[in-house]
Amino acid sequence: MKTDIFPLNFFKSIITPKRVFTGRKQLNWFQIVIVLLFINGLMMIPLSLSMAKMDSYPVEETYPNAFDLLDESVIEFLDGAEFSEGTLTLSEPFFEEYDNGIVGGNVSTAQEEKALEAPNTLLFQENELIIKDGENPVTSVTYTKDFSIEGVSSIEELKSELSRQWFIQNKTFIVGSLLVSLFILLLVSIVLITLGSSLFVYLSKKGQLSTIRTYKESVNLVVNTLGLPTIIASVLGFIQFDIITMLMTQTFGFVILLLLVFTKTRFSDDVVNQINNNKK
């Protein structure tokens, strides 16, 4: 009997419940690891494309103490500000000291040095925004040409524009960090689902009908079962990205398909052979 090579044998083993079961012996451990990474990658592709479209990130989550300094008085100081060719011009400089930090605009070098000695600092300088939050390193955000706080009338609007500016400068790092974190989180989740479900399938060998003999067979069967629901979840992610919908589709699809595999085969080669004989 001709045996398909990897990965063709995997794709052929995810089409129907019967093939999911009969293909449980085709992968070795190395190939199983490759398939798990592939399944994880399918979930990550729509997520990566969605994050690539991000144009802002709430900077107050990274610098909460510094952005707590923003209040209505700061909005008033920034009222009438003009911005042109990367340069911010205020009607007059300001330097406000609070218990938890300092906020200023177009301040002198001496005032800037004093502000950076405070625990938290926000400085609206001519060409950049300077942020200091506790023990975190001081960061500066160079204004882009489309930066504008003209017409900003609320703290939330100001935070939104500053978040956009900060994100533009740090997009590669932010998106990269989020993708790595989510890749690891999804991979751990998939591995735990695979190993946990495989254990239950493996324990079914105690049944009178089951012909599953090894734990690797169980893992292979579960990996086969994950294939089709993950492909469907990935396609849905391309159509309309929603990570919750994708995860629910993958999880419920996996559970339903595993139940269909059991209902159809009883995890028994004898039952599969009987089905094949009845079709002849």
C-alpha contacts under 8 A as a table, 3 or more apart, distances in Angstrom:
res1	aa1	res2	aa2	distance
3	T	9	N	7.78
4	D	8	L	6.17
4	D	9	N	5.07
5	I	8	L	5.73
5	I	9	N	5.77
6	F	9	N	5.36
6	F	10	F	6.59
6	F	27	L	7.84
6	F	31	Q	7.80
7	P	10	F	5.26
7	P	11	F	6.62
8	L	11	F	5.26
8	L	12	K	6.23
9	N	12	K	5.20
9	N	13	S	6.21
9	N	23	G	7.73
9	N	26	Q	7.03
10	F	13	S	5.03
10	F	14	I	6.72
10	F	23	G	7.61
10	F	26	Q	7.68
10	F	27	L	7.66
10	F	224	N	6.91
11	F	14	I	5.58
11	F	15	I	7.21
11	F	227	G	7.87
12	K	15	I	6.03
12	K	19	R	7.28
13	S	16	T	7.30
13	S	19	R	4.85
13	S	20	V	4.87
13	S	21	F	7.80
13	S	22	T	7.59
13	S	23	G	5.26
13	S	224	N	6.19
14	I	17	P	7.47
14	I	19	R	6.47
14	I	20	V	5.24
14	I	224	N	5.27
14	I	225	T	6.32
14	I	227	G	5.95
14	I	228	L	5.91
15	I	19	R	6.61
15	I	20	V	7.15
15	I	228	L	7.09
16	T	19	R	5.25
16	T	20	V	6.18
17	P	20	V	5.03
17	P	21	F	6.49
17	P	257	L	6.86
17	P	258	L	7.76
17	P	260	L	6.19
17	P	261	V	4.53
17	P	264	K	6.89
17	P	265	T	7.94
18	K	21	F	5.30
18	K	22	T	6.19
18	K	261	V	6.41
18	K	264	K	6.85
18	K	265	T	6.58
18	K	272	V	7.23
19	R	22	T	4.99
19	R	23	G	5.65
20	V	23	G	5.47
20	V	24	R	6.70
20	V	221	L	6.16
20	V	224	N	5.53
20	V	225	T	6.22
20	V	261	V	7.10
21	F	24	R	5.49
21	F	221	L	5.96
21	F	261	V	6.70
21	F	265	T	7.42
21	F	267	F	6.95
22	T	25	K	7.43
22	T	269	D	7.56
23	G	26	Q	5.64
23	G	220	N	7.82
23	G	221	L	7.14
23	G	224	N	7.72
24	R	27	L	7.35
24	R	217	E	5.21
24	R	218	S	7.08
24	R	219	V	7.97
24	R	220	N	4.97
24	R	221	L	4.67
24	R	224	N	7.49
25	K	28	N	7.94
25	K	216	K	7.96
25	K	217	E	5.65
25	K	220	N	6.79
26	Q	220	N	7.76
27	L	30	F	7.92
27	L	31	Q	5.63
27	L	32	I	6.11
27	L	220	N	6.55
28	N	31	Q	5.31
28	N	32	I	6.22
29	W	32	I	4.98
29	W	33	V	6.34
29	W	216	K	7.60
30	F	33	V	5.21
30	F	34	I	6.40
31	Q	34	I	4.96
31	Q	35	V	6.16
32	I	35	V	5.07
32	I	36	L	6.21
32	I	220	N	6.82
32	I	223	V	7.34
33	V	36	L	5.12
33	V	37	L	6.32
34	I	37	L	5.18
34	I	38	F	6.16
35	V	38	F	4.83
35	V	39	I	6.07
35	V	223	V	7.51
36	L	39	I	5.05
36	L	40	N	6.14
36	L	187	L	7.82
36	L	190	I	7.51
36	L	191	V	7.46
36	L	223	V	7.24
37	L	40	N	5.02
37	L	41	G	6.00
37	L	187	L	7.39
38	F	41	G	4.88
38	F	42	L	6.25
39	I	42	L	5.16
39	I	43	M	6.69
39	I	226	L	7.84
39	I	227	G	6.85
39	I	230	T	6.54
39	I	231	I	7.99
40	N	43	M	5.29
40	N	44	M	6.34
40	N	183	F	7.36
40	N	186	L	6.62
40	N	187	L	5.85
40	N	190	I	7.34
41	G	44	M	4.88
41	G	45	I	6.22
42	L	45	I	5.61
42	L	46	P	7.73
42	L	230	T	7.02
42	L	231	I	6.88
42	L	234	S	5.81
43	M	46	P	6.59
43	M	47	L	6.98
43	M	230	T	7.08
43	M	233	A	7.36
43	M	234	S	5.60
43	M	246	M	7.71
44	M	47	L	4.98
44	M	48	S	5.92
44	M	183	F	6.80
45	I	48	S	5.13
45	I	49	L	6.31
45	I	234	S	7.65
46	P	49	L	5.14
46	P	50	S	6.14
46	P	234	S	6.68
46	P	237	G	5.36
46	P	238	F	5.54
46	P	241	F	6.70
47	L	50	S	5.13
47	L	51	M	6.25
47	L	237	G	7.64
47	L	241	F	7.43
47	L	243	I	7.36
48	S	51	M	5.18
48	S	52	A	6.15
48	S	179	L	6.93
49	L	52	A	5.11
49	L	53	K	6.75
50	S	53	K	5.42
50	S	54	M	7.04
50	S	241	F	7.09
51	M	54	M	5.17
51	M	175	V	6.57
52	A	175	V	7.42
54	M	57	Y	7.73
55	D	164	R	6.55
55	D	167	F	7.09
55	D	168	I	7.22
56	S	160	S	7.87
56	S	163	S	6.03
56	S	164	R	4.51
56	S	165	Q	7.87
56	S	167	F	5.48
56	S	168	I	7.45
57	Y	163	S	5.76
57	Y	164	R	6.58
57	Y	167	F	5.84
58	P	61	E	5.87
58	P	62	T	7.72
58	P	159	K	7.87
58	P	160	S	7.23
58	P	163	S	5.48
59	V	62	T	5.32
59	V	63	Y	6.24
59	V	64	P	7.87
59	V	159	K	7.73
59	V	162	L	7.57
59	V	163	S	4.89
59	V	166	W	7.00
59	V	167	F	7.68
60	E	63	Y	4.84
60	E	64	P	4.58
60	E	65	N	7.90
60	E	66	A	7.79
60	E	67	F	5.75
60	E	159	K	7.63
60	E	163	S	7.70
61	E	64	P	5.48
63	Y	66	A	5.59
63	Y	67	F	6.33
63	Y	132	K	7.83
63	Y	133	D	5.65
64	P	67	F	5.36
64	P	68	D	6.13
64	P	133	D	7.48
65	N	68	D	5.11
65	N	69	L	7.05
65	N	120	N	6.52
65	N	133	D	5.90
65	N	134	G	7.35
66	A	69	L	5.65
66	A	70	L	7.93
66	A	101	G	7.46
66	A	120	N	5.10
66	A	121	T	5.72
66	A	122	L	6.30
66	A	131	I	6.90
66	A	132	K	6.43
66	A	133	D	5.18
67	F	70	L	5.60
67	F	122	L	7.57
67	F	159	K	7.83
68	D	71	D	7.76
69	L	98	Y	7.83
69	L	100	N	7.71
69	L	101	G	7.02
69	L	102	I	7.45
69	L	103	V	6.87
69	L	121	T	7.99
69	L	122	L	7.68
70	L	73	S	7.95
70	L	74	V	6.11
70	L	75	I	7.98
70	L	103	V	7.78
70	L	155	I	6.76
71	D	74	V	5.54
71	D	75	I	6.81
71	D	155	I	6.44
72	E	75	I	5.00
72	E	76	E	6.36
72	E	154	S	7.39
72	E	155	I	6.90
73	S	76	E	5.02
73	S	77	F	6.33
74	V	77	F	5.02
74	V	78	L	6.22
74	V	103	V	7.81
75	I	78	L	5.15
75	I	79	D	6.12
75	I	152	V	7.58
75	I	153	S	6.71
75	I	154	S	6.90
75	I	155	I	7.02
76	E	79	D	5.03
77	F	94	F	6.98
78	L	81	A	5.40
78	L	90	L	6.70
78	L	149	I	7.77
79	D	150	E	7.27
79	D	151	G	7.65
79	D	152	V	7.76
80	G	90	L	6.92
80	G	91	S	6.47
80	G	150	E	6.75
81	A	88	L	7.06
81	A	89	T	5.73
81	A	90	L	4.58
81	A	91	S	6.29
81	A	149	I	7.13
81	A	150	E	6.14
82	E	88	L	5.93
82	E	89	T	5.10
82	E	90	L	6.45
82	E	148	S	7.99
82	E	149	I	7.93
82	E	150	E	6.62
83	F	86	G	6.82
83	F	87	T	5.57
83	F	88	L	4.54
83	F	89	T	6.04
83	F	147	F	7.41
83	F	148	S	6.47
83	F	149	I	7.99
83	F	150	E	7.92
84	S	87	T	5.38
84	S	88	L	6.77
84	S	145	K	7.28
85	E	145	K	5.63
86	G	127	N	6.01
86	G	143	Y	5.64
86	G	144	T	5.96
86	G	145	K	5.19
86	G	147	F	7.67
87	T	126	E	5.15
87	T	127	N	5.03
87	T	143	Y	7.60
88	L	124	F	7.99
88	L	125	Q	7.03
88	L	126	E	4.57
88	L	127	N	6.30
89	T	106	N	7.71
89	T	126	E	6.39
90	L	93	P	6.42
90	L	105	G	7.47
90	L	106	N	7.15
92	E	106	N	7.93
93	P	104	G	7.39
93	P	105	G	5.31
93	P	106	N	5.12
93	P	107	V	5.97
94	F	104	G	5.20
94	F	105	G	5.21
94	F	106	N	7.13
94	F	107	V	6.85
95	F	102	I	7.22
95	F	103	V	6.03
95	F	104	G	4.22
95	F	105	G	6.58
95	F	107	V	6.97
95	F	111	Q	7.88
96	E	102	I	5.68
96	E	103	V	5.25
96	E	104	G	5.99
97	E	101	G	6.21
97	E	102	I	4.55
97	E	103	V	6.62
98	Y	101	G	5.15
98	Y	102	I	5.81
100	N	118	A	7.70
100	N	119	P	6.49
100	N	120	N	6.39
101	G	115	A	7.74
101	G	118	A	5.39
101	G	119	P	5.61
101	G	120	N	4.45
101	G	121	T	5.53
102	I	115	A	5.81
102	I	118	A	6.64
102	I	120	N	6.49
102	I	121	T	4.94
102	I	122	L	6.50
103	V	115	A	7.80
103	V	121	T	5.86
103	V	122	L	4.81
103	V	123	L	5.70
104	G	107	V	6.33
104	G	122	L	6.47
104	G	123	L	4.74
104	G	124	F	6.14
105	G	123	L	5.49
105	G	124	F	4.36
105	G	125	Q	5.56
106	N	123	L	7.57
106	N	124	F	6.09
106	N	125	Q	4.51
106	N	126	E	5.84
107	V	111	Q	5.90
107	V	112	E	6.26
107	V	123	L	7.76
107	V	125	Q	6.78
108	S	111	Q	5.16
108	S	112	E	6.11
109	T	112	E	5.01
109	T	113	E	6.26
110	A	113	E	5.21
110	A	114	K	6.30
111	Q	114	K	4.99
111	Q	115	A	6.00
112	E	115	A	5.01
112	E	116	L	6.25
112	E	123	L	7.73
113	E	116	L	5.27
113	E	117	E	6.68
114	K	117	E	5.30
114	K	118	A	7.14
115	A	118	A	5.45
115	A	121	T	6.20
116	L	119	P	7.61
116	L	120	N	7.58
116	L	121	T	6.32
116	L	132	K	7.02
118	A	121	T	6.56
119	P	132	K	7.45
119	P	133	D	6.70
119	P	134	G	5.15
119	P	135	E	7.78
120	N	131	I	7.71
120	N	132	K	5.16
120	N	133	D	4.72
120	N	134	G	5.65
121	T	130	I	7.45
121	T	131	I	5.64
121	T	132	K	4.81
121	T	133	D	6.65
122	L	129	L	7.17
122	L	130	I	5.75
122	L	131	I	4.97
122	L	132	K	6.66
123	L	129	L	5.68
123	L	130	I	5.02
123	L	131	I	6.76
124	F	128	E	6.58
124	F	129	L	4.91
124	F	130	I	6.74
125	Q	128	E	5.30
125	Q	129	L	5.87
125	Q	130	I	7.41
127	N	142	T	6.06
127	N	143	Y	6.08
128	E	140	S	6.22
128	E	141	V	5.27
128	E	142	T	4.30
128	E	143	Y	5.50
129	L	140	S	5.47
129	L	141	V	4.98
129	L	142	T	6.49
129	L	143	Y	7.35
130	I	138	V	7.22
130	I	139	T	5.89
130	I	140	S	4.38
130	I	141	V	6.45
131	I	138	V	5.82
131	I	139	T	5.30
131	I	140	S	6.14
132	K	136	N	6.85
132	K	137	P	6.84
132	K	138	V	4.71
132	K	139	T	6.57
133	D	136	N	5.60
133	D	137	P	7.65
133	D	138	V	7.34
141	V	165	Q	7.03
141	V	166	W	5.94
141	V	169	Q	6.90
142	T	165	Q	7.89
142	T	169	Q	7.73
143	Y	147	F	6.05
143	Y	165	Q	6.67
144	T	147	F	5.33
144	T	165	Q	7.06
147	F	161	E	7.62
147	F	165	Q	7.19
148	S	161	E	7.51
149	I	152	V	5.27
149	I	158	L	6.88
149	I	161	E	7.26
152	V	157	E	5.99
152	V	158	L	6.15
153	S	157	E	6.92
153	S	158	L	7.75
154	S	157	E	5.32
154	S	158	L	6.41
155	I	158	L	5.10
155	I	159	K	6.11
156	E	159	K	5.04
156	E	160	S	6.05
157	E	160	S	5.05
157	E	161	E	6.38
158	L	161	E	5.31
158	L	162	L	6.20
159	K	162	L	5.11
159	K	163	S	5.88
160	S	163	S	5.07
160	S	164	R	6.25
161	E	164	R	5.07
161	E	165	Q	6.35
162	L	165	Q	5.08
162	L	166	W	6.13
163	S	166	W	5.11
163	S	167	F	5.96
164	R	167	F	5.10
164	R	168	I	6.22
165	Q	168	I	5.32
165	Q	169	Q	6.72
166	W	169	Q	5.45
166	W	170	N	6.24
167	F	170	N	4.98
167	F	171	K	5.14
167	F	174	I	7.72
168	I	171	K	5.38
170	N	173	F	5.55
170	N	174	I	6.09
171	K	174	I	5.15
171	K	175	V	5.82
172	T	175	V	5.48
172	T	176	G	5.80
173	F	176	G	5.11
173	F	177	S	5.94
174	I	177	S	5.21
174	I	178	L	6.14
175	V	178	L	5.14
175	V	179	L	6.04
176	G	179	L	5.18
176	G	180	V	6.17
177	S	180	V	5.25
177	S	181	S	6.13
178	L	181	S	5.14
178	L	182	L	6.03
179	L	182	L	5.12
179	L	183	F	5.86
180	V	183	F	5.04
180	V	184	I	6.24
181	S	184	I	5.32
181	S	185	L	6.14
182	L	185	L	4.88
182	L	186	L	5.92
183	F	186	L	5.31
183	F	187	L	5.99
184	I	187	L	5.07
184	I	188	V	6.03
185	L	188	V	5.30
185	L	189	S	6.19
186	L	189	S	5.01
186	L	190	I	6.10
187	L	190	I	5.11
187	L	191	V	6.05
188	V	191	V	5.13
188	V	192	L	6.06
189	S	192	L	5.22
189	S	193	I	6.14
190	I	193	I	5.10
190	I	194	T	6.02
191	V	194	T	5.01
191	V	195	L	6.04
192	L	195	L	5.25
192	L	196	G	5.77
193	I	196	G	5.26
193	I	197	S	5.83
194	T	197	S	5.37
194	T	198	S	5.90
194	T	219	V	6.57
194	T	222	V	6.12
194	T	223	V	6.74
195	L	198	S	5.06
195	L	199	L	6.29
195	L	219	V	6.68
196	G	199	L	5.29
196	G	200	F	6.84
197	S	200	F	5.30
197	S	201	V	6.33
197	S	222	V	6.96
198	S	201	V	4.98
198	S	202	Y	5.90
198	S	215	Y	7.05
198	S	218	S	4.89
198	S	219	V	5.01
198	S	221	L	7.81
198	S	222	V	6.13
199	L	202	Y	4.98
199	L	203	L	6.18
199	L	215	Y	7.19
199	L	218	S	7.26
200	F	203	L	5.15
200	F	204	S	6.61
201	V	204	S	5.24
201	V	205	K	7.60
201	V	218	S	5.81
202	Y	205	K	5.82
202	Y	212	I	6.73
202	Y	213	R	7.50
202	Y	214	T	6.95
202	Y	215	Y	5.68
202	Y	217	E	7.99
202	Y	218	S	5.49
203	L	206	K	6.06
204	S	207	G	5.47
204	S	210	S	6.39
204	S	212	I	7.66
205	K	208	Q	7.59
205	K	209	L	7.86
205	K	210	S	5.00
205	K	211	T	6.37
205	K	212	I	5.53
205	K	213	R	6.44
206	K	210	S	7.24
207	G	210	S	5.58
209	L	266	R	6.84
209	L	267	F	7.16
209	L	268	S	5.60
209	L	270	D	7.88
210	S	266	R	6.59
210	S	267	F	4.93
210	S	268	S	4.62
210	S	269	D	7.79
211	T	267	F	6.34
211	T	268	S	4.90
211	T	269	D	6.18
212	I	217	E	6.55
212	I	218	S	7.04
212	I	267	F	6.75
212	I	268	S	7.30
213	R	217	E	7.10
214	T	217	E	5.36
214	T	218	S	6.79
215	Y	218	S	5.04
215	Y	219	V	6.31
216	K	219	V	4.99
216	K	220	N	6.04
217	E	220	N	5.08
217	E	221	L	6.11
218	S	221	L	5.07
218	S	222	V	6.21
219	V	222	V	5.12
219	V	223	V	6.09
220	N	223	V	5.10
220	N	224	N	6.14
221	L	224	N	5.08
221	L	225	T	6.23
222	V	225	T	4.90
222	V	226	L	6.24
222	V	258	L	7.68
223	V	226	L	5.11
223	V	227	G	6.48
224	N	227	G	5.36
224	N	228	L	7.85
225	T	228	L	6.78
225	T	229	P	7.64
225	T	254	F	5.99
225	T	257	L	6.39
225	T	258	L	6.23
226	L	229	P	5.79
226	L	230	T	6.07
226	L	250	Q	7.38
226	L	253	G	7.99
226	L	254	F	5.44
227	G	230	T	5.40
227	G	231	I	6.35
228	L	231	I	5.15
228	L	232	I	6.30
229	P	232	I	5.10
229	P	233	A	6.08
229	P	249	T	6.64
229	P	250	Q	4.87
229	P	251	T	7.65
229	P	253	G	5.00
229	P	254	F	5.90
230	T	233	A	4.94
230	T	234	S	6.06
230	T	249	T	7.68
230	T	250	Q	5.11
231	I	234	S	5.09
231	I	235	V	6.25
232	I	235	V	5.14
232	I	236	L	6.26
232	I	249	T	7.54
232	I	250	Q	7.60
233	A	236	L	5.12
233	A	237	G	6.21
233	A	245	T	7.76
233	A	246	M	4.77
233	A	247	L	7.24
233	A	249	T	5.54
233	A	250	Q	5.69
234	S	237	G	4.93
234	S	238	F	6.47
234	S	246	M	6.84
235	V	238	F	5.17
235	V	239	I	6.43
236	L	239	I	5.06
236	L	240	Q	6.04
236	L	241	F	6.97
236	L	246	M	6.89
237	G	240	Q	5.31
237	G	241	F	4.23
237	G	242	D	6.30
237	G	243	I	7.38
237	G	246	M	6.31
238	F	241	F	6.02
241	F	246	M	7.92
242	D	245	T	5.35
242	D	246	M	6.28
243	I	246	M	4.98
243	I	247	L	6.13
244	I	247	L	5.22
244	I	248	M	6.10
245	T	248	M	5.14
245	T	249	T	6.00
246	M	249	T	5.13
246	M	250	Q	6.17
247	L	250	Q	5.11
247	L	251	T	6.01
248	M	251	T	5.12
248	M	252	F	5.81
248	M	253	G	7.89
249	T	252	F	5.48
249	T	253	G	5.55
250	Q	253	G	5.20
250	Q	254	F	5.97
251	T	254	F	5.14
251	T	255	V	6.32
252	F	255	V	5.08
252	F	256	I	6.04
253	G	256	I	5.22
253	G	257	L	6.00
254	F	257	L	5.23
254	F	258	L	6.02
255	V	258	L	5.17
255	V	259	L	6.23
256	I	259	L	5.15
256	I	260	L	6.23
257	L	260	L	4.91
257	L	261	V	6.12
258	L	261	V	5.00
258	L	262	F	6.31
259	L	262	F	5.11
259	L	263	T	6.03
260	L	263	T	4.95
260	L	264	K	5.85
261	V	264	K	5.20
261	V	265	T	5.88
261	V	266	R	7.32
261	V	267	F	7.42
262	F	265	T	5.33
262	F	266	R	4.58
262	F	267	F	5.72
263	T	266	R	5.70
265	T	268	S	5.67
265	T	269	D	7.39
265	T	271	V	5.68
265	T	272	V	5.75
266	R	271	V	6.93
267	F	271	V	7.99
268	S	271	V	5.35
268	S	272	V	6.57
269	D	272	V	4.98
269	D	273	N	6.09
270	D	273	N	5.07
270	D	274	Q	6.12
271	V	274	Q	5.01
271	V	275	I	6.24
272	V	275	I	5.08
272	V	276	N	6.27
273	N	276	N	5.03
273	N	277	N	6.12
274	Q	277	N	5.07
274	Q	278	N	6.16
275	I	278	N	5.18
275	I	279	K	6.48
276	N	279	K	5.24
276	N	280	K	6.69
277	N	280	K	5.26
